[in-house]
Amino acid sequence: MKITNRTEFLTLLKGATFLASGGGGPFFVAKKIVETYFKDSDAFEINLINPDSLTEKEWVVMAAGMAQPSAGSALTPQAIIEPTVNAVNAMEKLIKELLSTQKDSRFENFEKFDALYPIEVGAMNVVIPLISAYLLNNNLSIVDGDTSGRSVPTIDLTTFAVSQPVMPNMATSAGDEYQFTTMSLKNYQDLGIAYSNLIGSGLIGIDTGLCLAPMHGDTLNDGNIVKGTLRDAYNIGKIFEEDIQSNEKILKIQNYLSNDAQTPRKMKHLCTGKVTDYFTQTENSTDLGYLTIETDDNRIFTILIQNENIIGQFDDETFVTVTGPDSIGYISTYDGSFDENNTYENVLISKKLSEGQDVYIHVIAIEAADVIKKNVKLMAGWNTAYKTSRYYGPYSNMLWKTT
């Protein structure tokens, strides 16, 4: 698959926004980045490669940006993209000029990176590696997949965090004379906390480029990737753009994810209603809060937020309806083709509510990929995340056991 023009890029980002589970950055900011770097008439080529095609002779690395969600919308496109471009260059230089010369067996014969892979599905952490690969202009491709199948609040909830060494890692600022740091820590939970503190203090910029977990292509395929999520995002984006009713879109997306996705996943329509309340506050560089929906049948559905949506529950039921790593996404009740005003995630919902506008949405649950749910260490990490979101129960798979 190739992304060859601005229209295709924005289609991809619409679907990525839906799959992100409320977070992953707002579509309207990602759209601004695409429009900054590419004119409407520009023809370009960004290759999305099937991870199954990668071998031990090819090198891949995770490329992303990191910022407080509440602050990210105010950044310029250059301030968002430049740090990640710098991070990839710095990581490549670190491996080539230091680690490979020190006879580190992991990097024997390393010359350069062949592909970048996204840390998550979401508008921002899809647009960042794609444009970074284009700007680096070194025949870099993008792996069609990511390390979580959604957006996640912390690095330690990604597949590589439970299988790959923390070292080497790279956090980098913007600018020609950028600042950078690489940290020797015990685990990715500590690394995520350290990077969050660096960003919160502004020591390496409000937005920071991240480069993590370099590996051979065959290692990436060994349980380190949820396959096909970028293609899925693009095809869901195409459904978003169809001139049909929103209920028809739901059925078409559900059918696509169940039958045509490279990593098939179940999907359920939970409810439809009006957003009545939205609240977040930043604690330890994480946006924590909740969102409530009054449904069309006069029930209340509450979502607990930790940067992304983590828990969803109907207030008249004792059991939790959906828990991460399963996702909670939104589809506008608007009929017709969705533009940026109808591509919902938490930042856009908050923005509309603050402007006095009503927000009506369908609430959708998407089951996590097996590569996530069958990883015992990763699921233990999700149970820790629940407690941060003020939920002290276990993962619930009840939703996927009922008809």
C-alpha positions as CSV (number, residue, x, y, z in Angstrom):
1,M,0.0,0.0,0.0
2,K,1.2,3.5,-0.8
3,I,0.0,6.9,0.4
4,T,0.5,9.2,-2.7
5,N,-1.5,12.3,-2.0
6,R,-3.0,14.5,0.7
7,T,-6.5,13.1,0.3
8,E,-5.3,9.6,1.0
9,F,-3.3,10.8,3.9
10,L,-6.3,12.4,5.5
11,T,-8.5,9.3,4.9
12,L,-5.9,7.2,6.7
13,L,-5.9,9.7,9.7
14,K,-9.8,9.6,10.0
15,G,-9.7,5.9,10.5
16,A,-6.7,6.1,12.8
17,T,-8.6,8.6,15.0
18,F,-11.5,6.2,15.3
19,L,-9.3,3.2,16.3
20,A,-7.3,5.3,18.9
21,S,-9.9,4.9,21.7
22,G,-10.5,8.6,22.4
23,G,-6.9,9.6,22.4
24,G,-4.0,9.5,20.0
25,G,-4.2,13.2,19.3
26,P,-6.9,15.2,17.5
27,F,-7.6,14.7,13.7
28,F,-7.8,18.5,13.2
29,V,-4.2,18.9,14.4
30,A,-2.9,16.0,12.3
31,K,-4.7,17.5,9.3
32,K,-2.9,20.8,9.9
33,I,0.4,19.0,9.9
34,V,-0.4,17.2,6.6
35,E,-1.5,20.5,5.0
36,T,1.7,22.2,6.2
37,Y,4.0,19.7,4.5
38,F,2.0,18.8,1.4
39,K,0.0,21.0,-0.9
40,D,-3.3,19.7,-2.2
41,S,-1.7,19.2,-5.7
42,D,1.5,17.5,-4.4
43,A,2.2,13.9,-5.5
44,F,4.4,11.9,-3.2
45,E,5.0,8.3,-2.1
46,I,5.1,6.8,1.4
47,N,5.3,3.0,1.3
48,L,3.4,1.0,3.9
49,I,4.9,-2.4,4.0
50,N,3.5,-5.7,5.2
51,P,5.5,-6.7,8.3
52,D,5.5,-10.3,7.1
53,S,7.8,-9.2,4.3
54,L,10.5,-8.1,6.7
55,T,13.6,-10.3,7.3
56,E,16.6,-10.4,9.6
57,K,18.5,-8.3,7.1
58,E,16.2,-5.3,7.5
59,W,16.2,-2.9,10.5
60,V,13.1,-1.2,12.0
61,V,12.7,1.3,14.8
62,M,9.7,2.8,16.6
63,A,9.3,6.6,15.9
64,A,6.8,8.7,17.8
65,G,6.2,12.1,19.4
66,M,5.3,12.6,23.1
67,A,3.5,15.6,24.6
68,Q,0.9,16.3,27.2
69,P,-2.5,15.8,25.4
70,S,-3.8,19.1,26.8
71,A,-0.7,21.0,25.4
72,G,-0.3,19.3,22.1
73,S,-2.9,21.2,20.2
74,A,-1.0,24.5,20.6
75,L,2.2,23.2,19.0
76,T,3.2,24.2,15.5
77,P,3.5,21.3,12.9
78,Q,7.3,21.8,12.8
79,A,7.5,21.6,16.6
80,I,5.7,18.3,16.4
81,I,7.6,16.7,13.5
82,E,11.2,18.0,13.9
83,P,11.9,16.2,17.2
84,T,11.0,12.8,15.7
85,V,13.1,13.4,12.6
86,N,16.0,14.3,14.9
87,A,15.4,11.2,17.1
88,V,15.6,8.8,14.2
89,N,18.8,10.4,13.0
90,A,20.3,10.4,16.5
91,M,19.4,6.7,17.1
92,E,20.9,5.7,13.8
93,K,24.1,7.5,14.5
94,L,24.2,6.1,18.1
95,I,24.0,2.5,16.8
96,K,26.2,2.9,13.7
97,E,29.0,4.9,15.3
98,L,29.0,3.6,18.8
99,L,27.1,0.4,19.5
100,S,28.0,-1.5,16.4
101,T,31.7,-0.6,16.8
102,Q,31.6,-1.8,20.4
103,K,30.9,-5.3,19.1
104,D,27.3,-5.3,20.5
105,S,26.0,-8.5,18.9
106,R,22.5,-7.1,18.6
107,F,23.7,-4.6,16.0
108,E,26.2,-6.5,14.0
109,N,26.4,-5.3,10.4
110,F,24.0,-2.5,11.1
111,E,24.1,0.2,8.4
112,K,20.8,2.1,8.5
113,F,17.1,1.8,9.3
114,D,14.9,0.4,6.5
115,A,11.5,1.2,8.1
116,L,9.8,3.0,10.9
117,Y,6.9,1.6,12.9
118,P,4.2,3.5,14.8
119,I,3.9,3.1,18.5
120,E,0.1,3.2,18.3
121,V,-2.8,3.9,16.1
122,G,-4.0,7.5,16.4
123,A,-4.0,10.7,14.3
124,M,-0.8,12.1,15.8
125,N,1.3,8.9,16.1
126,V,0.4,7.9,12.6
127,V,1.1,11.3,11.0
128,I,4.4,11.7,12.9
129,P,6.2,8.6,11.7
130,L,4.8,8.9,8.1
131,I,6.0,12.4,7.6
132,S,9.2,11.8,9.4
133,A,10.0,8.9,7.0
134,Y,9.2,11.2,4.0
135,L,11.4,14.0,5.3
136,L,14.3,11.7,6.2
137,N,14.3,10.7,2.5
138,N,16.4,7.6,2.9
139,N,14.1,5.0,1.3
140,L,12.4,4.6,4.6
141,S,9.1,2.7,4.6
142,I,6.4,2.5,7.3
143,V,5.5,-0.9,8.8
144,D,1.7,-1.5,8.4
145,G,1.1,-2.2,12.0
146,D,1.7,-0.8,15.5
147,T,2.5,-2.0,19.0
148,S,-0.9,-1.7,20.6
149,G,-3.8,-1.7,18.1
150,R,-5.1,1.5,19.7
151,S,-3.6,4.5,21.5
152,V,-2.2,3.8,25.0
153,P,-1.5,6.2,27.9
154,T,2.0,4.8,28.8
155,I,4.9,3.2,26.9
156,D,4.8,0.1,29.1
157,L,1.5,-0.9,27.5
158,T,3.1,-1.6,24.2
159,T,4.2,-5.0,22.9
160,F,7.9,-4.2,22.7
161,A,7.9,-3.0,26.3
162,V,7.4,-6.5,27.5
163,S,9.9,-8.1,25.1
164,Q,12.7,-5.7,24.1
165,P,15.5,-4.1,26.1
166,V,15.2,-0.5,27.2
167,M,18.5,0.4,25.8
168,P,19.1,2.0,23.4
169,N,16.4,4.7,23.5
170,M,16.4,8.3,22.3
171,A,14.4,11.4,23.3
172,T,15.1,14.5,21.2
173,S,14.0,18.1,20.9
174,A,13.4,20.1,17.8
175,G,15.8,22.4,16.0
176,D,19.1,22.1,14.1
177,E,21.1,22.0,17.3
178,Y,18.8,19.7,19.2
179,Q,19.0,18.4,22.7
180,F,18.8,14.7,23.3
181,T,19.0,12.1,26.0
182,T,19.3,8.3,26.2
183,M,18.6,6.6,29.5
184,S,19.7,3.4,31.1
185,L,16.8,2.2,33.2
186,K,15.4,-1.1,34.2
187,N,12.1,-1.1,32.4
188,Y,9.8,0.9,30.1
189,Q,7.6,1.9,33.0
190,D,10.5,3.8,34.5
191,L,11.5,5.1,31.1
192,G,8.0,6.4,30.4
193,I,7.9,8.2,33.8
194,A,11.4,9.7,33.2
195,Y,10.4,11.0,29.7
196,S,7.1,12.4,31.1
197,N,9.0,14.3,33.8
198,L,11.4,15.7,31.2
199,I,8.5,16.9,29.0
200,G,6.6,18.3,32.0
201,S,9.7,20.3,33.1
202,G,10.4,21.5,29.5
203,L,14.0,20.2,29.6
204,I,13.9,18.8,26.1
205,G,10.9,20.7,24.8
206,I,7.1,20.6,25.3
207,D,7.0,18.0,22.5
208,T,9.7,15.4,22.3
209,G,10.6,13.0,19.5
210,L,11.0,9.3,20.6
211,C,12.9,6.5,19.0
212,L,12.7,3.2,20.8
213,A,13.2,-0.6,20.4
214,P,15.3,-1.0,17.2
215,M,15.2,-4.6,16.0
216,H,15.4,-6.9,13.0
217,G,12.3,-7.3,10.9
218,D,11.9,-10.9,11.9
219,T,12.0,-9.9,15.6
220,L,9.3,-7.4,15.0
221,N,7.1,-10.2,13.7
222,D,7.7,-12.3,16.8
223,G,4.8,-10.9,18.8
224,N,5.9,-7.3,18.6
225,I,3.3,-5.9,16.2
226,V,-0.5,-5.7,15.7
227,K,-0.5,-6.3,11.9
228,G,-2.4,-4.4,9.3
229,T,-3.7,-1.5,11.5
230,L,-2.8,1.2,9.1
231,R,-4.5,-0.5,6.2
232,D,-7.5,-1.0,8.5
233,A,-7.4,2.7,9.4
234,Y,-7.4,3.7,5.7
235,N,-10.3,1.4,4.9
236,I,-12.3,2.7,7.9
237,G,-11.5,6.2,6.8
238,K,-13.0,5.4,3.4
239,I,-16.2,4.3,5.1
240,F,-16.3,7.5,7.1
241,E,-16.2,9.4,3.8
242,E,-19.1,7.6,2.2
243,D,-22.4,9.5,1.8
244,I,-24.5,7.1,3.9
245,Q,-26.2,7.2,7.3
246,S,-24.0,6.8,10.4
247,N,-25.8,3.5,11.3
248,E,-24.8,2.1,7.9
249,K,-21.2,3.1,8.6
250,I,-21.2,1.2,11.9
251,L,-22.4,-2.0,10.2
252,K,-19.8,-1.6,7.4
253,I,-16.9,-1.0,9.8
254,Q,-18.1,-4.0,12.0
255,N,-18.2,-6.2,8.9
256,Y,-14.7,-5.0,7.8
257,L,-13.0,-5.6,11.1
258,S,-14.6,-9.0,11.5
259,N,-13.9,-10.4,8.0
260,D,-11.4,-8.3,6.0
261,A,-8.8,-7.0,8.6
262,Q,-5.4,-8.6,8.6
263,T,-5.9,-8.9,12.4
264,P,-9.6,-9.6,12.8
265,R,-11.3,-8.0,15.8
266,K,-14.8,-8.0,17.1
267,M,-16.8,-4.7,17.4
268,K,-20.0,-3.8,19.2
269,H,-22.2,-0.7,19.1
270,L,-22.7,0.1,22.8
271,C,-25.0,3.1,22.7
272,T,-26.0,6.4,21.1
273,G,-26.5,9.7,22.9
274,K,-25.5,13.1,23.9
275,V,-22.3,14.0,25.7
276,T,-23.4,15.6,29.0
277,D,-20.1,16.0,30.8
278,Y,-16.4,15.9,30.1
279,F,-13.6,16.6,32.6
280,T,-9.9,16.0,32.7
281,Q,-7.0,17.3,34.8
282,T,-3.3,16.7,34.5
283,E,-1.7,14.5,37.2
284,N,2.0,13.5,36.8
285,S,2.0,14.5,33.1
286,T,-1.2,12.4,32.5
287,D,-4.6,13.7,31.7
288,L,-7.1,11.9,33.9
289,G,-10.9,12.3,33.9
290,Y,-14.2,11.1,32.6
291,L,-16.8,11.5,29.9
292,T,-20.5,10.8,30.3
293,I,-23.2,10.2,27.7
294,E,-26.9,10.3,28.2
295,T,-28.2,7.6,25.8
296,D,-31.2,7.7,23.6
297,D,-32.9,5.2,26.0
298,N,-32.3,7.5,29.0
299,R,-29.3,5.6,30.5
300,I,-25.9,7.0,31.5
301,F,-22.7,5.6,30.0
302,T,-19.5,6.8,31.7
303,I,-16.0,6.5,30.3
304,L,-12.9,6.8,32.5
305,I,-10.0,8.6,30.7
306,Q,-6.3,8.2,31.1
307,N,-5.1,10.2,28.1
308,E,-7.1,7.6,26.2
309,N,-10.4,5.8,27.1
310,I,-9.7,3.0,29.5
311,I,-13.0,1.9,31.2
312,G,-16.6,2.1,30.1
313,Q,-19.7,1.3,32.2
314,F,-23.5,1.9,32.2
315,D,-24.5,3.5,35.5
316,D,-27.4,1.1,36.0
317,E,-25.2,-2.0,35.7
318,T,-22.9,-3.5,38.4
319,F,-20.4,-4.9,36.0
320,V,-18.0,-3.0,33.8
321,T,-18.9,-3.0,30.1
322,V,-15.5,-2.6,28.5
323,T,-11.9,-2.4,29.7
324,G,-8.6,-1.7,28.0
325,P,-6.8,-3.0,26.0
326,D,-10.3,-3.2,24.3
327,S,-11.1,0.1,22.8
328,I,-13.9,2.7,23.2
329,G,-14.3,4.8,20.1
330,Y,-16.8,7.3,18.7
331,I,-18.7,7.7,15.5
332,S,-20.6,10.9,14.8
333,T,-24.4,10.6,14.4
334,Y,-24.1,12.9,11.4
335,D,-25.2,11.3,8.2
336,G,-23.0,11.8,5.1
337,S,-19.3,12.1,4.6
338,F,-17.4,13.0,7.8
339,D,-15.0,15.9,7.8
340,E,-12.8,17.1,10.7
341,N,-15.8,18.5,12.6
342,N,-17.3,15.0,12.7
343,T,-14.2,12.9,13.4
344,Y,-14.5,12.6,17.1
345,E,-11.9,12.0,19.9
346,N,-11.7,13.4,23.3
347,V,-9.9,16.7,22.5
348,L,-12.5,17.6,19.8
349,I,-15.4,16.7,22.1
350,S,-13.9,18.9,24.8
351,K,-13.4,21.8,22.4
352,K,-17.0,21.6,21.1
353,L,-18.5,21.5,24.6
354,S,-16.4,24.5,25.7
355,E,-17.8,26.4,22.7
356,G,-21.4,25.6,23.8
357,Q,-22.0,23.1,21.1
358,D,-24.0,19.8,21.5
359,V,-22.1,16.6,20.8
360,Y,-24.1,13.5,19.7
361,I,-22.1,10.2,19.2
362,H,-22.4,6.5,18.7
363,V,-20.1,4.7,21.3
364,I,-18.3,1.7,19.9
365,A,-16.3,-1.1,21.6
366,I,-13.5,-2.8,19.7
367,E,-11.9,-6.0,21.0
368,A,-8.1,-6.0,21.4
369,A,-5.9,-8.1,19.1
370,D,-5.0,-11.6,20.4
371,V,-1.3,-10.6,20.4
372,I,-2.2,-8.1,23.1
373,K,-4.7,-10.2,25.1
374,K,-2.6,-13.3,25.2
375,N,0.4,-11.5,26.6
376,V,0.3,-12.1,30.3
377,K,2.9,-9.4,31.2
378,L,1.0,-6.9,29.0
379,M,-2.3,-7.6,30.6
380,A,-0.8,-7.3,34.0
381,G,0.3,-3.8,32.9
382,W,-3.2,-2.9,31.9
383,N,-4.5,-4.0,35.4
384,T,-2.0,-1.5,36.9
385,A,-3.3,1.2,34.5
386,Y,-6.9,0.6,35.7
387,K,-5.9,1.7,39.2
388,T,-4.6,5.0,37.9
389,S,-8.0,5.5,36.3
390,R,-9.7,4.7,39.7
391,Y,-10.9,1.3,38.7
392,Y,-9.8,-1.5,40.9
393,G,-11.3,-4.5,39.2
394,P,-10.0,-7.0,36.6
395,Y,-10.1,-7.0,32.8
396,S,-13.6,-7.9,31.7
397,N,-14.2,-10.0,28.6
398,M,-18.0,-10.3,29.2
399,L,-18.8,-8.1,26.3
400,W,-17.2,-10.5,23.8
401,K,-18.9,-13.6,25.3
402,T,-22.4,-12.4,24.8
403,T,-24.4,-12.1,21.5
